[in-house]
């Protein structure tokens, strides 16, 4: 399961475009209370099978994934 925690900021949009370009299916959470309650102080955060990745790690992870298109 992949969840993108986003406020739709420019970096959030970049990560969303990268996920879409790879055809990766994900859910998006944009409720700020939920994001804060998860303990995230910055966005975007990508949660992959329970592991939280910050923007840099998320971009690297997406780049390592095969195209699903």
DSSP file (Angstrom, degrees, kcal/mol; ACC not computed):
  #  RESIDUE AA STRUCTURE BP1 BP2  ACC     N-H-->O    O-->H-N    N-H-->O    O-->H-N    TCO  KAPPA ALPHA  PHI   PSI    X-CA   Y-CA   Z-CA
    1    1 A X              0   0    0      0, 0.0    48,-2.8     0, 0.0     2,-0.5   0.000 360.0 360.0 360.0 134.4    0.0    0.0    0.0
    2    2 A X  E     -A   48   0A   0     46,-0.2    25,-2.6    23,-0.2     2,-0.4  -0.973 360.0-175.8-122.9 128.5    1.3    3.4   -1.0
    3    3 A X  E     -Ab  47  27A   0     44,-2.4    44,-3.1    -2,-0.5     2,-0.6  -0.988  12.5-154.4-126.5 129.3    0.1    6.7    0.5
    4    4 A X  E     -Ab  46  28A   0     23,-3.2    25,-3.0    -2,-0.4     2,-0.6  -0.915   7.1-155.9-101.6 119.6    1.1   10.2   -0.5
    5    5 A X  E     +Ab  45  29A   0     40,-3.2    40,-1.7    -2,-0.6    39,-0.6  -0.871  32.3 162.8 -94.7 118.7    0.7   12.8    2.2
    6    6 A X        -     0   0    0     23,-2.5    29,-0.1    -2,-0.6    -2,-0.0  -0.970  49.2-168.1-144.0 147.4    0.4   16.1    0.4
    7    7 A X        -     0   0    0     -2,-0.3    23,-0.1    24,-0.0    -1,-0.1   0.182  62.4-108.9-111.5  10.8   -0.7   19.7    0.8
    8    8 A X        +     0   0    0      1,-0.2    -2,-0.1     2,-0.0    22,-0.0   0.770  67.7 154.2  66.1  28.5   -0.5   20.1   -3.0
    9    9 A X     >  -     0   0    0      1,-0.1     4,-2.5     4,-0.0     5,-0.2  -0.251  63.4 -91.4 -73.8 171.9    2.6   22.3   -2.6
   10   10 A X  H  > S+     0   0    0      1,-0.2     4,-2.1     2,-0.2     5,-0.1   0.898 129.2  46.6 -56.2 -42.7    5.1   22.4   -5.6
   11   11 A X  H  > S+     0   0    0      2,-0.2     4,-2.3     1,-0.2    -1,-0.2   0.881 111.0  53.0 -67.6 -36.2    7.2   19.5   -4.2
   12   12 A X  H  > S+     0   0    0      1,-0.2     4,-2.5     2,-0.2    -2,-0.2   0.917 109.2  49.6 -61.2 -42.9    4.0   17.5   -3.6
   13   13 A X  H  X S+     0   0    0     -4,-2.5     4,-2.4     2,-0.2    -2,-0.2   0.891 108.5  52.6 -65.0 -40.4    3.0   18.1   -7.2
   14   14 A X  H  X S+     0   0    0     -4,-2.1     4,-2.1    -5,-0.2    -1,-0.2   0.941 111.5  45.9 -59.5 -47.9    6.4   17.0   -8.5
   15   15 A X  H  X S+     0   0    0     -4,-2.3     4,-2.5     1,-0.2    -2,-0.2   0.904 111.2  52.4 -64.6 -40.8    6.2   13.7   -6.5
   16   16 A X  H  X S+     0   0    0     -4,-2.5     4,-2.5     1,-0.2    -1,-0.2   0.909 109.4  49.6 -61.2 -42.1    2.7   13.1   -7.6
   17   17 A X  H  X S+     0   0    0     -4,-2.4     4,-2.5     2,-0.2    -1,-0.2   0.889 110.0  51.1 -63.9 -39.7    3.7   13.6  -11.3
   18   18 A X  H  X S+     0   0    0     -4,-2.1     4,-1.3     2,-0.2    -2,-0.2   0.919 110.9  48.1 -64.5 -43.4    6.6   11.2  -10.8
   19   19 A X  H  X>S+     0   0    0     -4,-2.5     5,-2.3     1,-0.2     4,-0.5   0.932 113.7  47.5 -60.6 -45.7    4.3    8.5   -9.3
   20   20 A X  H ><5S+     0   0    0     -4,-2.5     3,-0.9     1,-0.2    -2,-0.2   0.876 106.5  56.9 -64.5 -38.1    1.8    9.0  -12.2
   21   21 A X  H 3<5S+     0   0    0     -4,-2.5    -1,-0.2     1,-0.3    48,-0.2   0.793 110.0  45.6 -66.2 -26.5    4.5    8.8  -14.8
   22   22 A X  H 3<5S-     0   0    0     -4,-1.3    46,-3.1    -3,-0.4    47,-0.3   0.524 112.8-120.6 -89.8  -7.5    5.5    5.4  -13.5
   23   23 A X  T <<5 +     0   0    0     -3,-0.9     2,-0.4    -4,-0.5    -3,-0.2   0.751  54.2 163.1  73.9  23.4    1.9    4.2  -13.3
   24   24 A X      < -     0   0    0     -5,-2.3     2,-0.4    -6,-0.2    -1,-0.2  -0.631  33.8-135.7 -80.1 128.2    2.2    3.6   -9.5
   25   25 A X        +     0   0    0     -2,-0.4     2,-0.3    -3,-0.1   -23,-0.2  -0.676  37.3 155.9 -85.2 136.2   -1.1    3.4   -7.8
   26   26 A X        -     0   0    0     -2,-0.4     2,-0.3   -25,-0.1   -23,-0.2  -0.980  38.8-122.5-154.1 159.2   -1.4    5.3   -4.5
   27   27 A X  E     -b    3   0A   0    -25,-2.6   -23,-3.2    -2,-0.3     2,-0.4  -0.785  27.2-139.1-100.8 153.0   -3.9    6.9   -2.2
   28   28 A X  E     -b    4   0A   0     -2,-0.3     2,-0.5   -25,-0.2   -23,-0.2  -0.951  12.7-168.2-118.1 134.6   -3.5   10.6   -1.3
   29   29 A X  E     +b    5   0A   0    -25,-3.0   -23,-2.5    -2,-0.4    -2,-0.0  -0.982  16.8 161.8-118.3 119.2   -4.1   12.1    2.2
   30   30 A X        +     0   0    0     -2,-0.5     2,-0.7   -25,-0.2    -1,-0.1   0.207  34.0 118.8-122.9  14.8   -4.3   15.9    2.2
   31   31 A X     >  -     0   0    0      1,-0.2     4,-2.2     2,-0.0     3,-0.2  -0.742  54.0-152.3 -82.2 116.1   -5.9   16.4    5.6
   32   32 A X  H  > S+     0   0    0     -2,-0.7     4,-2.6     1,-0.2     5,-0.2   0.842  92.9  55.1 -62.7 -35.2   -3.4   18.5    7.5
   33   33 A X  H  > S+     0   0    0      2,-0.2     4,-2.6     1,-0.2    -1,-0.2   0.917 109.2  48.1 -62.6 -42.2   -4.6   17.2   10.9
   34   34 A X  H  > S+     0   0    0     -3,-0.2     4,-1.4     2,-0.2    -2,-0.2   0.912 111.3  50.6 -62.9 -43.0   -4.0   13.6    9.7
   35   35 A X  H  <>S+     0   0    0     -4,-2.2     5,-1.7     1,-0.2     4,-0.3   0.933 113.4  44.6 -61.4 -47.1   -0.6   14.5    8.4
   36   36 A X  H ><5S+     0   0    0     -4,-2.6     3,-1.7     1,-0.2    -2,-0.2   0.899 109.7  55.7 -65.1 -41.1    0.4   16.1   11.8
   37   37 A X  H 3<5S+     0   0    0     -4,-2.6    -1,-0.2     1,-0.3    -2,-0.2   0.772 101.4  58.3 -64.4 -25.4   -1.1   13.3   13.8
   38   38 A X  T 3<5S-     0   0    0     -4,-1.4    -1,-0.3    -3,-0.3    -2,-0.2   0.603 121.0-112.3 -75.5 -11.2    1.2   10.9   11.8
   39   39 A X  T < 5 +     0   0    0     -3,-1.7     2,-0.4    -4,-0.3    -3,-0.2   0.541  67.2 147.4  92.2   8.1    4.1   12.9   13.1
   40   40 A X      < +     0   0    0     -5,-1.7    -1,-0.3     1,-0.1    -2,-0.1  -0.659  24.4 179.7 -81.9 127.8    5.1   14.3    9.7
   41   41 A X        +     0   0    0     -2,-0.4     2,-0.3    -3,-0.1    -1,-0.1   0.564  69.0  35.9-102.1 -13.3    6.5   17.8   10.0
   42   42 A X  S    S-     0   0    0     -7,-0.1     2,-0.3     2,-0.0    -1,-0.1  -0.932  83.3-104.1-134.4 159.2    7.1   18.3    6.2
   43   43 A X  S    S+     0   0    0     -2,-0.3   -37,-0.1     1,-0.1     2,-0.1  -0.941  80.7  48.9-131.8 157.4    5.4   17.2    3.1
   44   44 A X        +     0   0    0    -39,-0.6     2,-0.4    -2,-0.3    11,-0.4   0.534  64.3 170.0 -77.9 154.8    5.4   15.4    0.8
   45   45 A X  E     -A    5   0A   0    -40,-1.7   -40,-3.2     9,-0.1     2,-0.5  -0.991  18.5-155.0-125.4 139.3    5.8   12.2    2.6
   46   46 A X  E     -AC   4  53A   0      7,-2.6     7,-2.7    -2,-0.4     2,-0.6  -0.968   3.2-158.5-116.5 124.4    5.4    8.9    0.9
   47   47 A X  E     -AC   3  52A   0    -44,-3.1   -44,-2.4    -2,-0.5     2,-0.6  -0.909   9.5-174.6-105.7 119.6    4.4    5.8    2.9
   48   48 A X  E >  S-AC   2  51A   0      3,-2.8     3,-2.0    -2,-0.6   -46,-0.2  -0.946  73.0 -28.4-118.1 111.5    5.3    2.6    1.3
   49   49 A X  T 3  S-     0   0    0    -48,-2.8    -1,-0.2    -2,-0.6   -47,-0.1   0.881 128.7 -45.2  49.0  43.9    4.1   -0.6    3.1
   50   50 A X  T 3  S+     0   0    0    -49,-0.4     2,-0.5     1,-0.2    -1,-0.3   0.343 114.3 116.4  87.6  -6.3    4.3    1.3    6.4
   51   51 A X  E <   -C   48   0A   0     -3,-2.0    -3,-2.8     2,-0.0     2,-0.4  -0.863  58.6-139.9 -99.8 124.3    7.7    2.9    5.8
   52   52 A X  E     -C   47   0A   0     -2,-0.5     2,-0.4    -5,-0.2    -5,-0.2  -0.675  17.4-168.9 -86.7 131.8    7.7    6.7    5.6
   53   53 A X  E     -C   46   0A   0     -7,-2.7    -7,-2.6    -2,-0.4    -9,-0.1  -0.978  13.2-139.4-121.4 129.7   10.0    8.4    3.0
   54   54 A X     >  -     0   0    0     -2,-0.4     4,-3.1    -9,-0.2     5,-0.2  -0.182  44.2 -83.1 -74.8 179.6   10.7   12.1    2.8
   55   55 A X  H  > S+     0   0    0    -11,-0.4     4,-2.6     1,-0.2     5,-0.2   0.907 128.2  45.8 -54.1 -50.5   10.8   13.9   -0.5
   56   56 A X  H  > S+     0   0    0      1,-0.2     4,-1.9     2,-0.2    -1,-0.2   0.924 117.2  43.0 -61.4 -46.6   14.4   12.9   -1.4
   57   57 A X  H  > S+     0   0    0      2,-0.2     4,-2.6     1,-0.2    -1,-0.2   0.862 113.4  53.4 -67.8 -35.5   14.0    9.3   -0.5
   58   58 A X  H  X S+     0   0    0     -4,-3.1     4,-2.8     2,-0.2     5,-0.2   0.921 108.1  49.2 -65.8 -44.0   10.6    9.1   -2.2
   59   59 A X  H  X S+     0   0    0     -4,-2.6     4,-2.2    -5,-0.2    -2,-0.2   0.916 113.1  48.0 -61.2 -42.5   11.9   10.5   -5.5
   60   60 A X  H  X S+     0   0    0     -4,-1.9     4,-1.3    -5,-0.2    -2,-0.2   0.928 111.9  49.4 -62.9 -45.4   14.8    7.9   -5.3
   61   61 A X  H >X S+     0   0    0     -4,-2.6     4,-0.6     1,-0.2     3,-0.5   0.926 111.0  49.1 -60.8 -45.9   12.3    5.1   -4.5
   62   62 A X  H >< S+     0   0    0     -4,-2.8     3,-1.4     1,-0.2    -1,-0.2   0.918 108.4  54.3 -60.7 -43.0   10.0    6.1   -7.4
   63   63 A X  H 3< S+     0   0    0     -4,-2.2    -1,-0.2     1,-0.3    -2,-0.2   0.774 105.3  53.9 -61.6 -26.8   13.0    6.2   -9.8
   64   64 A X  H << S+     0   0    0     -4,-1.3    -1,-0.3    -3,-0.5     2,-0.2   0.572  90.2  97.0 -83.6 -10.6   13.9    2.7   -8.9
   65   65 A X  S << S-     0   0    0     -3,-1.4     2,-0.1    -4,-0.6     3,-0.1  -0.557  78.8-115.2 -83.3 143.3   10.5    1.3   -9.7
   66   66 A X        -     0   0    0     -2,-0.2     2,-0.2     1,-0.1    -1,-0.1  -0.408  41.7 -92.4 -69.7 152.7    9.8   -0.3  -13.0
   67   67 A X        -     0   0    0      1,-0.1   -44,-0.2    -2,-0.1    -1,-0.1  -0.474  32.4-167.0 -65.5 132.6    7.2    1.4  -15.3
   68   68 A X              0   0    0    -46,-3.1   -45,-0.2    -2,-0.2    -1,-0.1   0.478 360.0 360.0 -97.0  -6.0    3.8    0.0  -14.7
   69   69 A X              0   0    0    -47,-0.3    -1,-0.2   -48,-0.2   -46,-0.1   0.498 360.0 360.0 -70.2 360.0    2.3    1.7  -17.8
